[in-house]
Amino acid sequence: MTKYILVSGGVVSGIGKGVIASSTGLLLKTTGLKVTAIKIDPYMNIDAGTMRPQEHGEVYVLNDGGEVDLDLGNYERYLDVTLSRDNNITTGKIYREVIDKERRGDYLGKTVQIVPHITNAIQDWIERVSKIPVDDTGEEPDLCIIELGGTVGDIESAPFIEAMRQFQFRVGCENFALIHVSLVPDMHGEQKTKPTQTTVHALRGLGLLPDLIACRLIVQKPLEPATKAKISMFCHVSPDQVIGVHDVTSVYHVPLLLQSQGIVEFLQKRLNLGSIKLTQAMKDHGSSLESRWRELTKRQERYLDEVTIVLVGKYTDLQDSYMSVSKSLEHSAFRCNRKLTLKWVDSSDLEPEMQNSNPARYHDAWRALVSAGGILVPGGFGVRGTEGMLMAIKWAREQKIPFLGICFGFQLAVIEFARNVCGLPTATSMEFDKDTPHPLIIFMPEISKTHLGGTMRLGLRPTVFDQESEKWSKVRKLYGGAGKIWERHRHRYEVNPAYIEKLTESGLAFVGKDEKGERMQVLELPDHPYFVAFQAHPEFCTRPLNPSPPFLGFVAAAAGVTVLQEQMESQLRTYHPPHPESAMISEAELREAENVWRSTEVLTNGD
């Protein structure tokens, strides 16, 4: 029987349930267990694909093309697993499944209701997905972490709370534990317990009894013994069931903070984890993971040299919009033994119009840009702020500043080169101007022009390096010299094949293409310290102990030529892809799998 740990939240959302859930899974994985994770999002959307980054944060993309909540990125990074779109449950998915069954007549004339039909569908979904292998072992996980989004008491969460109340009896008390994360405000030095008491009482009234209460403090001050005792008394749990999670210097210290308070020992006893048979290889792997994680956090505290990266983006007002990008930079800085200084620049602030409307912001933005050790232009949509991004790319190219472009940044790097090197000043993307005389970036022919959700080029896809690139390409060396790599994609537009010859003749090297050699996917400038751009999103595959290669090269180049050379030599010896072997398939096989999935969707939807 799979063991389950539910992580719920109270008082306010966004207090770190995802990090606590991921950290708990990591700690249990260090004991040798195989761990998977599921995120429940109570919103009605089918997935996160059509949500604004400023509202919901980053849209995280999985190998199978699932556009999901950013917390699944936390799970993959901490647990070093590969999840699927089914690991993200939404209200929209559940209701669609139940309504489709009703239309087919599966309920045999019964009245379809929230209880039992919706709640049963939630439980069935969790049981099914929790048994899907997510790592290289190819075996069913021993334990599943379930994070319930939102807060207890939300009307949207009610069916999921009821489903979990029933689920604890379906799987048995020994196989189900609940961690409730609650805010403990610190007001003028006094830690207030009333919000936690209230949310725990509400949770108990709904039929769920917390086994652990994780008290989140938004200060760098531990939970006081008196506060713990008070929560223990009024929430009907023992003191060892109350743990404090205060702000620490890095989120990578959170697992060690939880471990120091006995969470592993408590869960081992509560869930009888000793009954799970572990091979010596599994124990050794867990022990190795723990020692490497500890070493990572220790080294992080000792870094003295800094590396300064400027991110020029469209959604910098909510930094969670670029969660995986910032994590990729962090992981790369760890590997380079550098302390990361990440500066956020709204691309619109670099444009000439801002000089008149808000000269202070304009000069601050340019001051940050010209002092950068490296300049990064990430993904995005729409014309707003693109001229500022083009200016940043031009500065990086001409001043020989290390540059990394991701997806939208890749397309803009092509446009900037066409305008300022190839002599095509009106070159642009059809996303910005459908009637442009020089459409450098065009709409992909197979993409739907009427439906937005789930219709982009999505998921893990191969890139084949040009044979000549083996002699000089920095980014290829960072991938261990491999001739073919796999990264996750999310885009609707591509480089216009009609301009490839002119671009390459002018010195822009498209070192990576799709398997047919028709789509440009990686570009690099040979005569530049580090000027690289990807049509894919390599940030989605970064790991704390295995950073994304293009980000590693970028940060290393920003730290200095010697550091970049060291990392390239190291990657040639040690690089290994984060994907399971079964995921690295050809475009033809991928298209066949997509057709099967879409056919299943059509049948399911009754269209």
GULUM-402031 format. One record per residue (C-alpha): x, y, z. Coordinates in pm, whole numbers, padded with zeros to 5 digits, always signed. Layout:
<recs>
XYZ;...
</recs>
This chain:
<recs>
+00000+00000+00000;+00130+00343-00096;+00172+00586+00195;+00022+00935+00163;+00109+01269+00323;-00138+01553+00270;-00005+01909+00308;-00278+02168+00363;-00262+02537+00447;-00443+02786+00664;-00482+03158+00729;-00327+03280+00400;-00210+03125+00075;+00143+03152-00056;+00319+03085+00275;+00542+02808+00148;+00336+02487+00139;+00515+02384-00181;+00863+02418-00030;+00757+02237+00289;+00594+01958+00086;+00903+01926-00136;+01138+01936+00163;+00941+01665+00341;+00957+01447+00030;+01330+01508-00002;+01393+01407+00360;+01199+01085+00317;+01384+01016-00006;+01714+01040+00185;+01598+00738+00386;+01584+00535+00063;+01214+00566-00018;+01075+00630-00368;+00865+00947-00352;+00617+01110-00589;+00402+01422-00555;+00060+01555-00656;-00056+01918-00651;-00428+01996-00616;-00533+02338-00750;-00897+02419-00671;-00946+02659-00964;-01182+02576-01254;-00915+02602-01526;-00818+02274-01690;-00453+02373-01648;-00234+02678-01588;-00157+02736-01956;-00382+03037-02016;-00315+03219-01688;-00131+03551-01665;+00216+03516-01511;+00154+03828-01298;-00152+03662-01144;-00050+03299-01104;+00326+03298-01142;+00522+03080-01379;+00353+02824-01602;+00569+02517-01553;+00597+02271-01844;+00647+01895-01805;+00796+01635-02038;+00453+01530-02163;+00360+01890-02245;+00149+01949-01936;+00122+02318-01843;+00100+02307-01466;+00142+02495-01140;+00492+02614-01052;+00495+02393-00739;+00546+02090-00963;+00877+02250-01051;+00966+02244-00680;+00878+01874-00664;+01086+01784-00968;+01385+01986-00851;+01387+01865-00490;+01291+01502-00557;+01478+01468-00890;+01174+01299-01049;+00982+01336-01375;+00611+01408-01330;+00320+01412-01575;+00024+01643-01637;-00189+01410-01423;+00022+01501-01118;-00158+01837-01125;-00527+01803-01036;-00763+02095-01095;-01133+02137-01032;-01175+02174-01408;-01015+01834-01475;-01225+01656-01214;-01556+01810-01316;-01485+01745-01683;-01412+01379-01609;-01732+01335-01408;-01951+01517-01661;-01805+01312-01947;-01892+00993-01757;-02244+01120-01699;-02285+01194-02071;-02173+00840-02155;-02425+00699-01909;-02166+00555-01671;-02374+00645-01366;-02673+00440-01485;-02940+00703-01433;-02828+00815-01088;-02831+01178-00980;-02472+01303-01011;-02363+01488-00698;-02055+01636-00531;-02070+01346-00285;-02006+01073-00384;-01925+01128-00752;-01686+01425-00741;-01518+01311-00420;-01479+00956-00555;-01328+01089-00878;-01070+01286-00676;-00976+00982-00470;-00956+00754-00773;-00734+01006-00953;-00494+01028-00659;-00469+00652-00618;-00405+00602-00989;-00140+00873-01028;+00038+00789-00701;+00136+00451-00845;+00298+00584-01165;+00680+00543-01162;+00859+00879-01163;+01229+00790-01143;+01490+00569-01305;+01389+00264-01100;+01069+00225-01303;+00897+00108-00983;+00585+00229-00804;+00657+00501-00547;+00649+00409-00179;+00510+00744-00074;+00306+01024-00229;+00308+01387-00112;-00025+01561-00185;-00033+01940-00164;-00376+02102-00142;-00360+02454-00287;-00537+02749-00134;-00644+02762+00230;-00880+02558+00444;-01219+02726+00441;-01208+02835+00075;-01533+02741-00097;-01333+02606-00393;-01144+02363-00168;-01451+02210+00000;-01490+01906-00232;-01119+01825-00202;-01125+01852+00179;-01421+01614+00188;-01247+01379-00055;-00940+01372+00170;-01157+01309+00477;-01294+01001+00304;-00956+00907+00159;-00796+00861+00502;-01041+00578+00568;-01007+00432+00218;-00630+00383+00256;-00623+00333+00632;-00493+00539+00923;-00144+00385+00902;-00110+00502+00541;-00229+00862+00572;-00078+01160+00753;-00163+01530+00746;+00076+01825+00774;-00108+02154+00819;+00090+02470+00742;-00032+02780+00925;+00088+03136+00960;+00210+03251+01302;+00234+03631+01275;+00509+03807+01466;+00362+04135+01591;+00616+04366+01756;+00815+04065+01876;+00514+03864+02001;+00422+03542+01817;+00044+03520+01780;-00122+03177+01790;-00489+03266+01741;-00487+03237+01357;-00339+02886+01385;-00589+02786+01653;-00875+02905+01433;-00762+02729+01115;-00690+02401+01298;-01033+02412+01462;-01190+02465+01119;-00991+02174+00979;-01094+01944+01263;-01455+02046+01210;-01424+01924+00853;-01306+01583+00970;-00929+01611+00922;-00696+01596+01222;-00344+01731+01166;-00057+01502+01259;+00193+01784+01229;+00137+02159+01248;+00405+02352+01057;+00408+02705+01197;+00529+02947+00931;+00700+03260+01062;+00779+03535+00811;+01079+03646+01019;+01426+03506+01088;+01323+03414+01441;+01253+03053+01548;+00926+02941+01703;+00944+03010+02075;+00889+02722+02324;+00598+02909+02486;+00433+02953+02145;+00478+02585+02066;+00328+02486+02402;+00027+02711+02349;-00042+02573+02000;-00001+02221+02135;-00255+02285+02411;-00524+02457+02206;-00486+02250+01888;-00497+01914+02068;-00154+01784+01956;+00163+01700+02147;+00454+01948+02145;+00661+01723+01917;+00382+01756+01658;+00439+02134+01635;+00733+02244+01419;+00855+02591+01337;+00950+02708+00987;+01104+03053+01008;+01279+03244+00730;+01626+03107+00654;+01904+03234+00430;+01802+02996+00152;+01510+02764+00079;+01765+02484+00044;+01809+02500+00423;+01440+02421+00485;+01484+02039+00465;+01760+02057+00726;+01545+02284+00945;+01261+02030+00935;+01500+01741+00992;+01646+01906+01302;+01297+01907+01458;+01245+01534+01417;+00999+01529+01128;+01156+01219+00971;+01143+01015+01290;+00784+01124+01357;+00663+01027+01009;+00853+00697+01017;+00665+00605+01333;+00330+00756+01230;+00322+00582+00890;+00513+00270+00994;+00766+00337+00719;+00990+00068+00864;+00753-00189+00713;+00867-00089+00362;+01149-00314+00246;+01447-00118+00120;+01738-00262-00072;+02091-00165+00024;+02121+00022-00307;+01816+00235-00214;+01959+00310+00130;+02297+00402-00019;+02130+00630-00275;+01937+00806+00003;+02248+00846+00215;+02440+00989-00080;+02158+01234-00152;+02160+01359+00206;+02537+01410+00217;+02539+01594-00118;+02250+01818-00008;+02427+01902+00318;+02745+01983+00131;+02548+02207-00106;+02404+02412+00181;+02740+02434+00360;+02924+02558+00051;+02650+02810-00018;+02722+02983+00313;+03095+03010+00237;+03076+03184-00101;+03252+03520-00105;+03288+03598-00476;+02974+03737-00641;+02837+03709-00990;+02586+03973-01104;+02312+03877-01350;+02053+04119-01488;+01720+03967-01595;+01542+04186-01850;+01179+04074-01860;+00815+04172-01899;+00674+04031-01573;+00932+04144-01318;+00665+04289-01087;+00595+03928-00977;+00925+03745-00962;+00750+03405-00934;+00678+03455-01306;+01040+03349-01363;+01069+03095-01081;+01256+02827-01280;+01486+03084-01439;+01595+03220-01100;+01639+02864-00967;+01852+02772-01268;+02075+03072-01200;+02100+02975-00831;+02195+02616-00910;+02454+02730-01161;+02602+02978-00914;+02633+02696-00658;+02832+02491-00907;+03056+02789-00987;+03114+02863-00615;+02967+03209-00651;+02709+03412-00462;+02435+03513-00705;+02325+03875-00723;+02015+03884-00944;+01887+04223-01057;+01540+04257-01209;+01486+04510-01488;+01148+04574-01647;+01226+04586-02019;+00990+04883-02068;+01213+05091-01840;+01496+05069-02095;+01293+05227-02374;+01336+05596-02470;+00976+05684-02378;+01055+05606-02013;+01328+05872-02013;+01057+06138-02046;+00785+05982-01830;+01003+05850-01547;+01370+05942-01589;+01469+05792-01252;+01347+05444-01350;+01503+05481-01694;+01848+05565-01559;+01828+05301-01284;+01746+05035-01544;+02035+05133-01770;+02273+05162-01475;+02189+04802-01378;+02227+04681-01738;+02567+04835-01809;+02708+04700-01479;+02589+04344-01542;+02820+04047-01548;+02562+03870-01763;+02233+03965-01932;+01938+03727-01957;+01620+03776-02162;+01358+03511-02068;+01028+03397-02218;+00719+03610-02271;+00434+03703-02504;+00320+04021-02676;+00481+04338-02807;+00503+04536-02480;+00861+04592-02368;+01020+04422-02668;+01217+04728-02781;+01380+04739-02438;+01473+04374-02467;+01622+04432-02812;+01832+04716-02671;+01960+04488-02393;+02048+04215-02645;+02229+04466-02868;+02429+04591-02571;+02527+04236-02471;+02629+04144-02828;+02831+04458-02902;+02993+04495-02559;+03080+04122-02539;+02872+04072-02223;+02766+03708-02160;+02409+03667-02284;+02143+03399-02257;+01809+03418-02440;+01520+03184-02360;+01230+03120-02602;+01106+03478-02657;+01463+03589-02588;+01583+03353-02862;+01343+03504-03114;+01436+03859-03016;+01807+03776-03047;+01741+03673-03408;+01547+03995-03475;+01821+04211-03318;+02087+04043-03532;+01879+04084-03847;+01820+04453-03779;+02169+04557-03674;+02398+04312-03856;+02205+04195-04163;+02077+04541-04253;+01704+04469-04213;+01588+04756-03986;+01219+04664-04016;+01269+04297-03930;+01031+04180-03659;+00796+03903-03552;+00450+03842-03694;+00337+03828-03334;+00399+04204-03323;+00316+04301-03684;+00133+04065-03918;+00206+04288-04219;+00579+04336-04168;+00789+04327-04489;+01053+04119-04307;+00881+03853-04091;+01185+03702-03915;+00961+03513-03673;+00647+03340-03804;+00350+03150-03663;+00410+02775-03665;+00188+02615-03930;+00054+02328-03716;-00053+02549-03422;-00423+02630-03368;-00519+02991-03439;-00853+02964-03259;-00773+02780-02933;-00507+02890-02684;-00513+02626-02411;-00272+02336-02467;-00213+02412-02836;+00146+02537-02837;+00450+02328-02921;+00485+02173-02578;+00693+01921-02390;+01028+01744-02416;+01171+01752-02770;+01507+01666-02924;+01764+01907-03063;+02040+01788-03296;+02369+01978-03292;+02538+02073-03617;+02840+01849-03684;+03077+02145-03721;+02971+02276-03379;+03167+01999-03208;+03489+02187-03285;+03396+02519-03124;+03050+02533-02963;+03062+02620-02594;+02703+02514-02529;+02759+02172-02686;+03056+02110-02455;+02832+02202-02162;+02605+01915-02266;+02901+01678-02245;+02969+01698-02618;+02643+01514-02700;+02521+01526-03058;+02155+01523-02952;+01990+01675-02646;+01635+01702-02509;+01474+02011-02358;+01116+02122-02291;+00941+02362-02530;+00652+02609-02503;+00604+02836-02805;+00382+02922-03102;+00634+03105-03321;+00957+03001-03492;+01238+03147-03704;+01132+03199-04067;+01326+02945-04283;+01342+03202-04566;+01594+03411-04367;+01822+03137-04237;+02078+03165-04516;+02113+03542-04480;+02146+03517-04103;+02410+03243-04114;+02611+03417-04386;+02625+03722-04158;+02773+03514-03873;+02477+03390-03666;+02530+03017-03604;+02223+02799-03553;+02411+02516-03384;+02100+02320-03286;+01798+02225-03497;+01511+01979-03487;+01561+01627-03623;+01458+01728-03973;+01694+02026-03971;+01404+02261-04046;+01348+02438-03713;+01613+02653-03551;+01638+02571-03179;+01981+02687-03052;+02191+02981-03167;+02541+03086-03070;+02791+03352-03176;+03139+03203-03234;+03330+03527-03174;+03163+03614-02843;+03259+03515-02485;+02914+03360-02442;+02616+03453-02660;+02366+03166-02654;+01990+03144-02700;+01742+02854-02686;+01399+02825-02841;+01332+02570-02566;+01305+02634-02192;+01608+02457-02039;+01529+02613-01701;+01249+02358-01654;+01501+02074-01625;+01747+02225-01378;+01830+02046-01052;+02017+02182-00747;+02277+01907-00788;+02262+01901-01170;+02223+02258-01308;+02092+02329-01658;+02393+02335-01898;+02320+02664-02084;+02255+02842-01753;+02572+02692-01605;+02775+02819-01899;+02609+03160-01878;+02681+03208-01507;+03032+03068-01549;+03102+03312-01834;+02972+03598-01621;+03214+03486-01347;+03509+03486-01588;+03672+03306-01882;+03863+03069-01654;+03548+02962-01470;+03371+02891-01799;+03661+02681-01922;+03663+02482-01597;+03291+02412-01619;+03308+02306-01985;+03587+02061-01905;+03395+01930-01605;+03073+01887-01806;+03257+01693-02077;+03347+01438-01809;+03044+01431-01581;+02726+01562-01749;+02422+01335-01741;+02072+01435-01857;+01799+01469-01590;+01543+01282-01802;+01470+00909-01784;+01580+00712-02089;+01218+00639-02182;+01141+01011-02218;+01412+01081-02476;+01230+00981-02794;+01231+01107-03152;+00996+01374-03289;+00811+01108-03493;+00747+00895-03185;+00650+01206-02992;+00397+01311-03258;+00246+00963-03251;+00217+00978-02871;+00059+01326-02894;-00194+01201-03150;-00289+00914-02918;-00327+01155-02626;-00533+01405-02826;-00753+01123-02959;-00810+01014-02600;-00897+01372-02507;-01147+01394-02793;-01312+01067-02691;-01317+01173-02328;-01469+01509-02413;-01732+01349-02632;-01648+01579-02927;
</recs>
